[in-house]
Every structure is written in structure tokens, then in C-alpha cells.
Amino acid sequence: MKNQWEISTGNVILTTNRVCKACTVEIYGRKLEADLFVLDIREYDVILGMTCLSKYHAIIDCRIKKVTFKISHQPEF
């Protein structure tokens, strides 16, 4: 039996058993690795979750709608 995950989008909880492990996601020319859950929604291409964002030391500023990555020994972006 495959693992089943529940993902909360804020309004609804989606379930999936499909995950793509160690995918490369490019952000501002930087290649980051993330596990991507396949969801049956069309509004978004990719949603980076807290696990991925914390791995790359992301700082979220909701007021100005900006995410800054502060990876050790690299310039922030």
C-alpha cells in the first residue's frame, strides 16, 4: 500500500499518494531540490511547503509579499 498524504491549502485538505522525490526547482537561476506532491488542482504550478522553505532558510515577508532565501555560504536571493 502506498503512503497517503494530506495537504492543507488553507481552504481545503487534499489527499494524494503521488510524490516526485528530489525534483530540481529553479528559482532565480538557483537550482534547489524538493519533494513535490502531485495534486489535482490547476491554479498553481508548484507550491513550496514549509519543509522545503525551511531547508533553504527562506524568510517570508507577508507585508511586501516577498520570499528571501538565505542559504549558508551563498548570497541571498
PDB file of N, CA, C and O in Angstrom:
ATOM      1  N   MET A   1       0.837  -1.182   0.000  1.00  0.00           N
ATOM      2  CA  MET A   1       0.000   0.000   0.000  1.00  0.00           C
ATOM      3  C   MET A   1       0.882   1.246   0.000  1.00  0.00           C
ATOM      4  O   MET A   1       1.868   1.314   0.734  1.00  0.00           O
ATOM      5  N   LYS A   2       0.527   2.222  -0.820  1.00  0.00           N
ATOM      6  CA  LYS A   2       1.298   3.466  -0.905  1.00  0.00           C
ATOM      7  C   LYS A   2       0.956   4.380   0.264  1.00  0.00           C
ATOM      8  O   LYS A   2      -0.135   4.315   0.831  1.00  0.00           O
ATOM      9  N   ASN A   3       1.925   5.241   0.612  1.00  0.00           N
ATOM     10  CA  ASN A   3       1.656   6.255   1.627  1.00  0.00           C
ATOM     11  C   ASN A   3       0.598   7.217   1.121  1.00  0.00           C
ATOM     12  O   ASN A   3       0.500   7.469  -0.080  1.00  0.00           O
ATOM     13  N   GLN A   4      -0.184   7.749   2.029  1.00  0.00           N
ATOM     14  CA  GLN A   4      -1.211   8.736   1.711  1.00  0.00           C
ATOM     15  C   GLN A   4      -0.888  10.000   2.494  1.00  0.00           C
ATOM     16  O   GLN A   4      -0.687   9.942   3.707  1.00  0.00           O
ATOM     17  N   TRP A   5      -0.837  11.138   1.816  1.00  0.00           N
ATOM     18  CA  TRP A   5      -0.548  12.407   2.463  1.00  0.00           C
ATOM     19  C   TRP A   5      -1.758  13.315   2.391  1.00  0.00           C
ATOM     20  O   TRP A   5      -2.531  13.274   1.433  1.00  0.00           O
ATOM     21  N   GLU A   6      -1.910  14.138   3.424  1.00  0.00           N
ATOM     22  CA  GLU A   6      -2.932  15.180   3.426  1.00  0.00           C
ATOM     23  C   GLU A   6      -2.232  16.519   3.357  1.00  0.00           C
ATOM     24  O   GLU A   6      -1.321  16.787   4.140  1.00  0.00           O
ATOM     25  N   ILE A   7      -2.649  17.362   2.427  1.00  0.00           N
ATOM     26  CA  ILE A   7      -2.049  18.681   2.231  1.00  0.00           C
ATOM     27  C   ILE A   7      -3.147  19.722   2.415  1.00  0.00           C
ATOM     28  O   ILE A   7      -4.176  19.682   1.740  1.00  0.00           O
ATOM     29  N   SER A   8      -2.914  20.657   3.340  1.00  0.00           N
ATOM     30  CA  SER A   8      -3.883  21.722   3.580  1.00  0.00           C
ATOM     31  C   SER A   8      -3.516  22.921   2.726  1.00  0.00           C
ATOM     32  O   SER A   8      -2.386  23.405   2.787  1.00  0.00           O
ATOM     33  N   THR A   9      -4.466  23.406   1.925  1.00  0.00           N
ATOM     34  CA  THR A   9      -4.240  24.588   1.091  1.00  0.00           C
ATOM     35  C   THR A   9      -4.791  25.842   1.753  1.00  0.00           C
ATOM     36  O   THR A   9      -4.776  26.915   1.150  1.00  0.00           O
ATOM     37  N   GLY A  10      -5.269  25.724   2.959  1.00  0.00           N
ATOM     38  CA  GLY A  10      -5.876  26.858   3.642  1.00  0.00           C
ATOM     39  C   GLY A  10      -7.387  26.733   3.640  1.00  0.00           C
ATOM     40  O   GLY A  10      -8.019  26.860   4.688  1.00  0.00           O
ATOM     41  N   ASN A  11      -7.982  26.483   2.467  1.00  0.00           N
ATOM     42  CA  ASN A  11      -9.443  26.363   2.374  1.00  0.00           C
ATOM     43  C   ASN A  11      -9.887  24.908   2.434  1.00  0.00           C
ATOM     44  O   ASN A  11     -10.993  24.613   2.888  1.00  0.00           O
ATOM     45  N   VAL A  12      -9.032  24.001   1.977  1.00  0.00           N
ATOM     46  CA  VAL A  12      -9.447  22.604   1.817  1.00  0.00           C
ATOM     47  C   VAL A  12      -8.252  21.694   2.080  1.00  0.00           C
ATOM     48  O   VAL A  12      -7.100  22.106   1.948  1.00  0.00           O
ATOM     49  N   ILE A  13      -8.539  20.469   2.447  1.00  0.00           N
ATOM     50  CA  ILE A  13      -7.488  19.465   2.624  1.00  0.00           C
ATOM     51  C   ILE A  13      -7.552  18.503   1.451  1.00  0.00           C
ATOM     52  O   ILE A  13      -8.584  17.881   1.196  1.00  0.00           O
ATOM     53  N   LEU A  14      -6.429  18.386   0.736  1.00  0.00           N
ATOM     54  CA  LEU A  14      -6.329  17.482  -0.409  1.00  0.00           C
ATOM     55  C   LEU A  14      -5.529  16.255   0.006  1.00  0.00           C
ATOM     56  O   LEU A  14      -4.647  16.347   0.860  1.00  0.00           O
ATOM     57  N   THR A  15      -5.830  15.120  -0.587  1.00  0.00           N
ATOM     58  CA  THR A  15      -5.057  13.914  -0.321  1.00  0.00           C
ATOM     59  C   THR A  15      -4.408  13.436  -1.606  1.00  0.00           C
ATOM     60  O   THR A  15      -4.937  13.621  -2.702  1.00  0.00           O
ATOM     61  N   THR A  16      -3.243  12.815  -1.442  1.00  0.00           N
ATOM     62  CA  THR A  16      -2.527  12.261  -2.592  1.00  0.00           C
ATOM     63  C   THR A  16      -1.641  11.119  -2.128  1.00  0.00           C
ATOM     64  O   THR A  16      -1.238  11.060  -0.966  1.00  0.00           O
ATOM     65  N   ASN A  17      -1.351  10.232  -3.031  1.00  0.00           N
ATOM     66  CA  ASN A  17      -0.354   9.192  -2.775  1.00  0.00           C
ATOM     67  C   ASN A  17       0.754   9.279  -3.822  1.00  0.00           C
ATOM     68  O   ASN A  17       1.576   8.372  -3.953  1.00  0.00           O
ATOM     69  N   ARG A  18       0.762  10.405  -4.578  1.00  0.00           N
ATOM     70  CA  ARG A  18       1.763  10.601  -5.632  1.00  0.00           C
ATOM     71  C   ARG A  18       2.767  11.675  -5.200  1.00  0.00           C
ATOM     72  O   ARG A  18       2.392  12.795  -4.855  1.00  0.00           O
ATOM     73  N   VAL A  19       4.035  11.309  -5.229  1.00  0.00           N
ATOM     74  CA  VAL A  19       5.094  12.256  -4.886  1.00  0.00           C
ATOM     75  C   VAL A  19       6.271  12.039  -5.821  1.00  0.00           C
ATOM     76  O   VAL A  19       6.620  10.904  -6.148  1.00  0.00           O
ATOM     77  N   CYS A  20       6.879  13.138  -6.248  1.00  0.00           N
ATOM     78  CA  CYS A  20       8.089  13.093  -7.069  1.00  0.00           C
ATOM     79  C   CYS A  20       9.244  13.494  -6.157  1.00  0.00           C
ATOM     80  O   CYS A  20       9.337  14.648  -5.741  1.00  0.00           O
ATOM     81  N   LYS A  21      10.106  12.559  -5.853  1.00  0.00           N
ATOM     82  CA  LYS A  21      11.193  12.786  -4.903  1.00  0.00           C
ATOM     83  C   LYS A  21      12.374  13.490  -5.566  1.00  0.00           C
ATOM     84  O   LYS A  21      12.714  13.221  -6.718  1.00  0.00           O
ATOM     85  N   ALA A  22      12.985  14.393  -4.812  1.00  0.00           N
ATOM     86  CA  ALA A  22      14.235  15.057  -5.195  1.00  0.00           C
ATOM     87  C   ALA A  22      14.166  15.719  -6.575  1.00  0.00           C
ATOM     88  O   ALA A  22      15.068  15.553  -7.397  1.00  0.00           O
ATOM     89  N   CYS A  23      13.088  16.470  -6.818  1.00  0.00           N
ATOM     90  CA  CYS A  23      12.955  17.209  -8.074  1.00  0.00           C
ATOM     91  C   CYS A  23      13.780  18.491  -8.016  1.00  0.00           C
ATOM     92  O   CYS A  23      13.950  19.083  -6.950  1.00  0.00           O
ATOM     93  N   THR A  24      14.282  18.907  -9.153  1.00  0.00           N
ATOM     94  CA  THR A  24      15.012  20.163  -9.238  1.00  0.00           C
ATOM     95  C   THR A  24      14.031  21.284  -9.544  1.00  0.00           C
ATOM     96  O   THR A  24      13.283  21.222 -10.519  1.00  0.00           O
ATOM     97  N   VAL A  25      14.044  22.314  -8.694  1.00  0.00           N
ATOM     98  CA  VAL A  25      13.218  23.505  -8.875  1.00  0.00           C
ATOM     99  C   VAL A  25      14.181  24.676  -9.039  1.00  0.00           C
ATOM    100  O   VAL A  25      15.048  24.886  -8.191  1.00  0.00           O
ATOM    101  N   GLU A  26      14.039  25.435 -10.113  1.00  0.00           N
ATOM    102  CA  GLU A  26      14.929  26.566 -10.358  1.00  0.00           C
ATOM    103  C   GLU A  26      14.228  27.865  -9.979  1.00  0.00           C
ATOM    104  O   GLU A  26      13.142  28.167 -10.472  1.00  0.00           O
ATOM    105  N   ILE A  27      14.870  28.629  -9.093  1.00  0.00           N
ATOM    106  CA  ILE A  27      14.347  29.915  -8.640  1.00  0.00           C
ATOM    107  C   ILE A  27      15.458  30.944  -8.802  1.00  0.00           C
ATOM    108  O   ILE A  27      16.523  30.820  -8.197  1.00  0.00           O
ATOM    109  N   TYR A  28      15.206  31.952  -9.613  1.00  0.00           N
ATOM    110  CA  TYR A  28      16.192  32.998  -9.893  1.00  0.00           C
ATOM    111  C   TYR A  28      17.555  32.417 -10.264  1.00  0.00           C
ATOM    112  O   TYR A  28      18.590  32.886  -9.791  1.00  0.00           O
ATOM    113  N   GLY A  29      17.541  31.397 -11.110  1.00  0.00           N
ATOM    114  CA  GLY A  29      18.777  30.797 -11.591  1.00  0.00           C
ATOM    115  C   GLY A  29      19.441  29.839 -10.617  1.00  0.00           C
ATOM    116  O   GLY A  29      20.484  29.265 -10.931  1.00  0.00           O
ATOM    117  N   ARG A  30      18.855  29.656  -9.438  1.00  0.00           N
ATOM    118  CA  ARG A  30      19.403  28.724  -8.443  1.00  0.00           C
ATOM    119  C   ARG A  30      18.621  27.428  -8.498  1.00  0.00           C
ATOM    120  O   ARG A  30      17.392  27.433  -8.551  1.00  0.00           O
ATOM    121  N   LYS A  31      19.336  26.326  -8.484  1.00  0.00           N
ATOM    122  CA  LYS A  31      18.688  25.015  -8.528  1.00  0.00           C
ATOM    123  C   LYS A  31      18.579  24.463  -7.110  1.00  0.00           C
ATOM    124  O   LYS A  31      19.578  24.253  -6.422  1.00  0.00           O
ATOM    125  N   LEU A  32      17.340  24.237  -6.699  1.00  0.00           N
ATOM    126  CA  LEU A  32      17.055  23.698  -5.379  1.00  0.00           C
ATOM    127  C   LEU A  32      16.374  22.348  -5.557  1.00  0.00           C
ATOM    128  O   LEU A  32      15.755  22.090  -6.590  1.00  0.00           O
ATOM    129  N   GLU A  33      16.489  21.494  -4.557  1.00  0.00           N
ATOM    130  CA  GLU A  33      15.887  20.173  -4.612  1.00  0.00           C
ATOM    131  C   GLU A  33      14.682  20.135  -3.678  1.00  0.00           C
ATOM    132  O   GLU A  33      14.748  20.616  -2.546  1.00  0.00           O
ATOM    133  N   ALA A  34      13.583  19.559  -4.160  1.00  0.00           N
ATOM    134  CA  ALA A  34      12.375  19.471  -3.346  1.00  0.00           C
ATOM    135  C   ALA A  34      11.590  18.216  -3.710  1.00  0.00           C
ATOM    136  O   ALA A  34      11.618  17.759  -4.853  1.00  0.00           O
ATOM    137  N   ASP A  35      10.891  17.669  -2.722  1.00  0.00           N
ATOM    138  CA  ASP A  35       9.935  16.600  -2.974  1.00  0.00           C
ATOM    139  C   ASP A  35       8.616  17.274  -3.331  1.00  0.00           C
ATOM    140  O   ASP A  35       8.120  18.105  -2.572  1.00  0.00           O
ATOM    141  N   LEU A  36       8.048  16.923  -4.477  1.00  0.00           N
ATOM    142  CA  LEU A  36       6.822  17.569  -4.957  1.00  0.00           C
ATOM    143  C   LEU A  36       5.666  16.577  -4.923  1.00  0.00           C
ATOM    144  O   LEU A  36       5.742  15.489  -5.492  1.00  0.00           O
ATOM    145  N   PHE A  37       4.602  16.976  -4.246  1.00  0.00           N
ATOM    146  CA  PHE A  37       3.383  16.175  -4.182  1.00  0.00           C
ATOM    147  C   PHE A  37       2.502  16.541  -5.363  1.00  0.00           C
ATOM    148  O   PHE A  37       2.297  17.723  -5.639  1.00  0.00           O
ATOM    149  N   VAL A  38       1.984  15.553  -6.054  1.00  0.00           N
ATOM    150  CA  VAL A  38       1.128  15.780  -7.216  1.00  0.00           C
ATOM    151  C   VAL A  38      -0.310  15.915  -6.708  1.00  0.00           C
ATOM    152  O   VAL A  38      -0.867  14.999  -6.104  1.00  0.00           O
ATOM    153  N   LEU A  39      -0.896  17.105  -6.978  1.00  0.00           N
ATOM    154  CA  LEU A  39      -2.262  17.395  -6.528  1.00  0.00           C
ATOM    155  C   LEU A  39      -3.157  17.651  -7.730  1.00  0.00           C
ATOM    156  O   LEU A  39      -2.694  18.110  -8.774  1.00  0.00           O
ATOM    157  N   ASP A  40      -4.418  17.357  -7.577  1.00  0.00           N
ATOM    158  CA  ASP A  40      -5.389  17.579  -8.648  1.00  0.00           C
ATOM    159  C   ASP A  40      -5.968  18.989  -8.556  1.00  0.00           C
ATOM    160  O   ASP A  40      -7.165  19.165  -8.329  1.00  0.00           O
ATOM    161  N   ILE A  41      -5.100  19.998  -8.736  1.00  0.00           N
ATOM    162  CA  ILE A  41      -5.538  21.392  -8.785  1.00  0.00           C
ATOM    163  C   ILE A  41      -4.851  22.056  -9.969  1.00  0.00           C
ATOM    164  O   ILE A  41      -3.761  21.639 -10.364  1.00  0.00           O
ATOM    165  N   ARG A  42      -5.461  23.064 -10.530  1.00  0.00           N
ATOM    166  CA  ARG A  42      -4.923  23.715 -11.721  1.00  0.00           C
ATOM    167  C   ARG A  42      -4.454  25.145 -11.450  1.00  0.00           C
ATOM    168  O   ARG A  42      -3.811  25.750 -12.307  1.00  0.00           O
ATOM    169  N   GLU A  43      -4.759  25.688 -10.291  1.00  0.00           N
ATOM    170  CA  GLU A  43      -4.464  27.091 -10.023  1.00  0.00           C
ATOM    171  C   GLU A  43      -2.972  27.390  -9.863  1.00  0.00           C
ATOM    172  O   GLU A  43      -2.548  28.527 -10.073  1.00  0.00           O
ATOM    173  N   TYR A  44      -2.174  26.388  -9.495  1.00  0.00           N
ATOM    174  CA  TYR A  44      -0.762  26.599  -9.211  1.00  0.00           C
ATOM    175  C   TYR A  44       0.085  25.571  -9.953  1.00  0.00           C
ATOM    176  O   TYR A  44      -0.333  24.431 -10.157  1.00  0.00           O
ATOM    177  N   ASP A  45       1.286  25.997 -10.354  1.00  0.00           N
ATOM    178  CA  ASP A  45       2.233  25.052 -10.944  1.00  0.00           C
ATOM    179  C   ASP A  45       2.969  24.290  -9.836  1.00  0.00           C
ATOM    180  O   ASP A  45       3.072  23.064  -9.868  1.00  0.00           O
ATOM    181  N   VAL A  46       3.479  25.051  -8.851  1.00  0.00           N
ATOM    182  CA  VAL A  46       4.232  24.459  -7.737  1.00  0.00           C
ATOM    183  C   VAL A  46       3.930  25.258  -6.480  1.00  0.00           C
ATOM    184  O   VAL A  46       3.865  26.487  -6.508  1.00  0.00           O
ATOM    185  N   ILE A  47       3.749  24.549  -5.389  1.00  0.00           N
ATOM    186  CA  ILE A  47       3.639  25.182  -4.079  1.00  0.00           C
ATOM    187  C   ILE A  47       4.780  24.624  -3.242  1.00  0.00           C
ATOM    188  O   ILE A  47       4.844  23.417  -3.007  1.00  0.00           O
ATOM    189  N   LEU A  48       5.677  25.490  -2.794  1.00  0.00           N
ATOM    190  CA  LEU A  48       6.774  25.052  -1.929  1.00  0.00           C
ATOM    191  C   LEU A  48       6.285  25.088  -0.490  1.00  0.00           C
ATOM    192  O   LEU A  48       5.854  26.130   0.004  1.00  0.00           O
ATOM    193  N   GLY A  49       6.356  23.955   0.170  1.00  0.00           N
ATOM    194  CA  GLY A  49       5.876  23.848   1.543  1.00  0.00           C
ATOM    195  C   GLY A  49       6.927  24.253   2.564  1.00  0.00           C
ATOM    196  O   GLY A  49       8.060  24.595   2.225  1.00  0.00           O
ATOM    197  N   MET A  50       6.520  24.203   3.806  1.00  0.00           N
ATOM    198  CA  MET A  50       7.389  24.627   4.901  1.00  0.00           C
ATOM    199  C   MET A  50       8.646  23.771   5.010  1.00  0.00           C
ATOM    200  O   MET A  50       9.703  24.281   5.384  1.00  0.00           O
ATOM    201  N   THR A  51       8.553  22.490   4.694  1.00  0.00           N
ATOM    202  CA  THR A  51       9.732  21.622   4.770  1.00  0.00           C
ATOM    203  C   THR A  51      10.808  22.095   3.799  1.00  0.00           C
ATOM    204  O   THR A  51      11.975  22.210   4.172  1.00  0.00           O
ATOM    205  N   CYS A  52      10.426  22.366   2.570  1.00  0.00           N
ATOM    206  CA  CYS A  52      11.381  22.849   1.562  1.00  0.00           C
ATOM    207  C   CYS A  52      11.885  24.239   1.911  1.00  0.00           C
ATOM    208  O   CYS A  52      13.088  24.496   1.856  1.00  0.00           O
ATOM    209  N   LEU A  53      10.980  25.133   2.268  1.00  0.00           N
ATOM    210  CA  LEU A  53      11.385  26.512   2.574  1.00  0.00           C
ATOM    211  C   LEU A  53      12.327  26.567   3.772  1.00  0.00           C
ATOM    212  O   LEU A  53      13.286  27.338   3.764  1.00  0.00           O
ATOM    213  N   SER A  54      12.071  25.769   4.792  1.00  0.00           N
ATOM    214  CA  SER A  54      12.961  25.782   5.961  1.00  0.00           C
ATOM    215  C   SER A  54      14.320  25.162   5.633  1.00  0.00           C
ATOM    216  O   SER A  54      15.342  25.594   6.167  1.00  0.00           O
ATOM    217  N   LYS A  55      14.340  24.154   4.760  1.00  0.00           N
ATOM    218  CA  LYS A  55      15.602  23.530   4.344  1.00  0.00           C
ATOM    219  C   LYS A  55      16.552  24.554   3.730  1.00  0.00           C
ATOM    220  O   LYS A  55      17.767  24.470   3.906  1.00  0.00           O
ATOM    221  N   TYR A  56      15.983  25.529   3.001  1.00  0.00           N
ATOM    222  CA  TYR A  56      16.792  26.546   2.321  1.00  0.00           C
ATOM    223  C   TYR A  56      16.747  27.904   3.035  1.00  0.00           C
ATOM    224  O   TYR A  56      17.048  28.938   2.440  1.00  0.00           O
ATOM    225  N   HIS A  57      16.371  27.885   4.303  1.00  0.00           N
ATOM    226  CA  HIS A  57      16.406  29.081   5.166  1.00  0.00           C
ATOM    227  C   HIS A  57      15.654  30.261   4.548  1.00  0.00           C
ATOM    228  O   HIS A  57      16.158  31.384   4.510  1.00  0.00           O
ATOM    229  N   ALA A  58      14.443  29.988   4.066  1.00  0.00           N
ATOM    230  CA  ALA A  58      13.631  31.031   3.442  1.00  0.00           C
ATOM    231  C   ALA A  58      12.979  31.904   4.512  1.00  0.00           C
ATOM    232  O   ALA A  58      12.522  31.418   5.546  1.00  0.00           O
ATOM    233  N   ILE A  59      12.950  33.193   4.236  1.00  0.00           N
ATOM    234  CA  ILE A  59      12.276  34.170   5.090  1.00  0.00           C
ATOM    235  C   ILE A  59      11.085  34.699   4.288  1.00  0.00           C
ATOM    236  O   ILE A  59      11.250  35.188   3.171  1.00  0.00           O
ATOM    237  N   ILE A  60       9.892  34.598   4.863  1.00  0.00           N
ATOM    238  CA  ILE A  60       8.684  35.055   4.187  1.00  0.00           C
ATOM    239  C   ILE A  60       8.245  36.378   4.808  1.00  0.00           C
ATOM    240  O   ILE A  60       8.008  36.454   6.014  1.00  0.00           O
ATOM    241  N   ASP A  61       8.138  37.419   3.985  1.00  0.00           N
ATOM    242  CA  ASP A  61       7.643  38.723   4.430  1.00  0.00           C
ATOM    243  C   ASP A  61       6.269  38.921   3.792  1.00  0.00           C
ATOM    244  O   ASP A  61       6.166  39.319   2.631  1.00  0.00           O
ATOM    245  N   CYS A  62       5.231  38.644   4.551  1.00  0.00           N
ATOM    246  CA  CYS A  62       3.863  38.715   4.016  1.00  0.00           C
ATOM    247  C   CYS A  62       3.455  40.143   3.669  1.00  0.00           C
ATOM    248  O   CYS A  62       2.687  40.352   2.730  1.00  0.00           O
ATOM    249  N   ARG A  63       3.956  41.128   4.411  1.00  0.00           N
ATOM    250  CA  ARG A  63       3.567  42.514   4.175  1.00  0.00           C
ATOM    251  C   ARG A  63       3.939  42.964   2.775  1.00  0.00           C
ATOM    252  O   ARG A  63       3.139  43.607   2.096  1.00  0.00           O
ATOM    253  N   ILE A  64       5.158  42.629   2.331  1.00  0.00           N
ATOM    254  CA  ILE A  64       5.594  43.056   0.990  1.00  0.00           C
ATOM    255  C   ILE A  64       5.537  41.911  -0.033  1.00  0.00           C
ATOM    256  O   ILE A  64       5.971  42.065  -1.174  1.00  0.00           O
ATOM    257  N   LYS A  65       4.997  40.767   0.391  1.00  0.00           N
ATOM    258  CA  LYS A  65       4.818  39.590  -0.474  1.00  0.00           C
ATOM    259  C   LYS A  65       6.128  39.174  -1.135  1.00  0.00           C
ATOM    260  O   LYS A  65       6.241  39.113  -2.359  1.00  0.00           O
ATOM    261  N   LYS A  66       7.112  38.890  -0.284  1.00  0.00           N
ATOM    262  CA  LYS A  66       8.456  38.544  -0.765  1.00  0.00           C
ATOM    263  C   LYS A  66       8.998  37.353   0.021  1.00  0.00           C
ATOM    264  O   LYS A  66       8.811  37.252   1.233  1.00  0.00           O
ATOM    265  N   VAL A  67       9.676  36.453  -0.697  1.00  0.00           N
ATOM    266  CA  VAL A  67      10.373  35.336  -0.072  1.00  0.00           C
ATOM    267  C   VAL A  67      11.856  35.511  -0.358  1.00  0.00           C
ATOM    268  O   VAL A  67      12.253  35.666  -1.513  1.00  0.00           O
ATOM    269  N   THR A  68      12.677  35.486   0.688  1.00  0.00           N
ATOM    270  CA  THR A  68      14.127  35.618   0.547  1.00  0.00           C
ATOM    271  C   THR A  68      14.777  34.329   1.029  1.00  0.00           C
ATOM    272  O   THR A  68      14.492  33.853   2.128  1.00  0.00           O
ATOM    273  N   PHE A  69      15.648  33.772   0.204  1.00  0.00           N
ATOM    274  CA  PHE A  69      16.384  32.569   0.570  1.00  0.00           C
ATOM    275  C   PHE A  69      17.748  32.978   1.106  1.00  0.00           C
ATOM    276  O   PHE A  69      18.473  33.726   0.450  1.00  0.00           O
ATOM    277  N   LYS A  70      18.105  32.491   2.299  1.00  0.00           N
ATOM    278  CA  LYS A  70      19.383  32.819   2.944  1.00  0.00           C
ATOM    279  C   LYS A  70      20.145  31.522   3.222  1.00  0.00           C
ATOM    280  O   LYS A  70      20.288  31.097   4.368  1.00  0.00           O
ATOM    281  N   ILE A  71      20.624  30.912   2.154  1.00  0.00           N
ATOM    282  CA  ILE A  71      21.350  29.646   2.257  1.00  0.00           C
ATOM    283  C   ILE A  71      22.772  29.938   2.731  1.00  0.00           C
ATOM    284  O   ILE A  71      23.419  30.860   2.234  1.00  0.00           O
ATOM    285  N   SER A  72      23.254  29.154   3.687  1.00  0.00           N
ATOM    286  CA  SER A  72      24.600  29.350   4.242  1.00  0.00           C
ATOM    287  C   SER A  72      25.659  29.383   3.145  1.00  0.00           C
ATOM    288  O   SER A  72      25.628  28.590   2.204  1.00  0.00           O
ATOM    289  N   HIS A  73      26.593  30.315   3.288  1.00  0.00           N
ATOM    290  CA  HIS A  73      27.742  30.459   2.403  1.00  0.00           C
ATOM    291  C   HIS A  73      27.360  30.789   0.959  1.00  0.00           C
ATOM    292  O   HIS A  73      28.135  30.522   0.041  1.00  0.00           O
ATOM    293  N   GLN A  74      26.179  31.364   0.748  1.00  0.00           N
ATOM    294  CA  GLN A  74      25.739  31.805  -0.582  1.00  0.00           C
ATOM    295  C   GLN A  74      25.095  33.168  -0.453  1.00  0.00           C
ATOM    296  O   GLN A  74      24.535  33.498   0.592  1.00  0.00           O
ATOM    297  N   PRO A  75      25.170  33.966  -1.511  1.00  0.00           N
ATOM    298  CA  PRO A  75      24.452  35.253  -1.469  1.00  0.00           C
ATOM    299  C   PRO A  75      22.948  35.000  -1.400  1.00  0.00           C
ATOM    300  O   PRO A  75      22.440  34.068  -2.024  1.00  0.00           O
ATOM    301  N   GLU A  76      22.245  35.827  -0.647  1.00  0.00           N
ATOM    302  CA  GLU A  76      20.802  35.647  -0.560  1.00  0.00           C
ATOM    303  C   GLU A  76      20.136  36.026  -1.870  1.00  0.00           C
ATOM    304  O   GLU A  76      20.659  36.831  -2.642  1.00  0.00           O
ATOM    305  N   PHE A  77      18.989  35.440  -2.105  1.00  0.00           N
ATOM    306  CA  PHE A  77      18.223  35.733  -3.312  1.00  0.00           C
ATOM    307  C   PHE A  77      16.740  35.628  -3.017  1.00  0.00           C
ATOM    308  O   PHE A  77      15.917  35.839  -3.908  1.00  0.00           O
TER     309      PHE A  77
END
